[in-house]
Amino acid sequence: MLKEITMLAVVFLFLSCSTTDEEPIVIANPQIGVDIPLNFPEFNAAVYANRPTQYGVALGEELFFDVRLSTDNTIACASCHMPGNAYADHNVQGVGVEGRIGLRNVPAIQNLAFMNFYNWDGSRLQLENQSLVPIITHEEMDSSILEVMSKLEGDDTYTEMFRNAFGDAEITPERIYTSIAQYEYTLISANSTYDKVIRNEGVAFTESEARGYETFQQKCVSCHSTELFTDQSFRNIGFPVNTSVDEAGRARVTGDMDDYMSFRVPSLRNVEYTAPYGSFGQFETLRAVLDYFDDGVLDADNLDPIFKNNSNRIPLSELEKEDLIAFMKTLSDAEFVSVLND
């Protein structure tokens, strides 16, 4: 059954001026009911500590689309995490201020309320700690949280929005991070053709999709498991290596060379909308990824056993590739993407 966050939060705003006392004004700020879709895991712990509210989400959305978070007022979160692409983009690697090229491909940011790690290397464990990263990164927004705050202060729209969300108009780093996270927690995608088939809503797979689903269960589900279509593990799967001296995959976080060039397994939901693929956009198409798996991946000491124990490849026939792509396209949630575009 669907689970719903139903508690209501009320923010009491006590407004006063320097010369007169005023009666407190009470503004309701209800928590937004966010359903856990069928067979999805529980929310991560951070969601329960920062439950989305009506005004918190509205503030977070405003900030997410505000270019003033970047140093030259040209790049917003949504400039790279584009709604029409399931919050990814079509660049090989992220493009920030002044056309600077980032280290990695921009990941989609859907169903984040259920994730245990963020970023390709899992460098952030809570979404509330993630939004500062693009703000201060040279290749992305190249700003600082103090610079962002100075731009927002005195803006009447933000004054009202912070007051509604938090009880007063004070702008703090924590409130910025908290509200952006609340907005992102509401971005849940679970209404694809696949979901409708699983929920027995009178929709059926085509013959090709059904064969693809069977092949997926045999050859892909070890990594792309659960209804999130990722097991959230970090794996080296032998993709072509980013030659940047700044790249080491998960090892950048752990310092353990056993994690070298291992990356978080991406979700396959809405994968049709998020090309190119790989940690730095190594593959233009899904077919190119499957061809690479079939031909054989790069060897490495820490290559994932799924490849290491099978001659460094996942053998696939031409029909299996066609069917797998057909199945993966059933994970496209057109309603999710179209709502984001409205």
Buried (B, 14 or more C-beta within 10 A) or exposed (E): EEEEBEEEEEBEBEEEEEEEEEEEEEBEBBBBEBEBBEEBBEBBEBBEEBBBBBBBBBBBBBBBBBBBBBBEEBBBBBBBBBBEBBBBBBBBBBBBBEEBEBBBBBBBBBBBBBBEBBBBBBBBBBBBBBBBBBBBBEBBBBBBBEBBBEBBEEBEEBBEBBBBBBBBBEBEBEBBBBBBBBBBBBBBBBBBBBBBBBBEEEBEBEEBBBBBBBBBEEBBBBBBBBBBBBBBBBBBBBBEBBEEEEBBBBBBBBEEEEBBBBBBBBBBBBBBBBBBBBBBBBBBEBEBBBBBBBEBBBEBEBBBEBBBEEEBBBEBEEEBBBBBBBBBBBBBBEEBBEEBEE
